Amino acid sequence: MQILSFYIVFVLLGDMGSYVVGRTVEQWSPAASLPAFLTCFFVVFWLAWLLALRVTKPKAA
């Protein structure tokens, strides 16, 4: 259950970052904002899982 909690927190934080990236790119090129946002959005799920695994990794005795 702990890994799921960390995963959700990391996804929420990452998606906020994806939003900021999408809005920033939109100022430069409106046509490029959607691909930039979607790329960040889906990469966040992968990175959040890796981070959740690392944070909840059991300590070696």
Secondary structure, 3 states (H helix, E strand, C coil): CHHHHHHHHHHHHHHHHHHHHHHHHHHHCHHHHHHHHHHHHHHHHHHHHHHHHHHCCCCCC
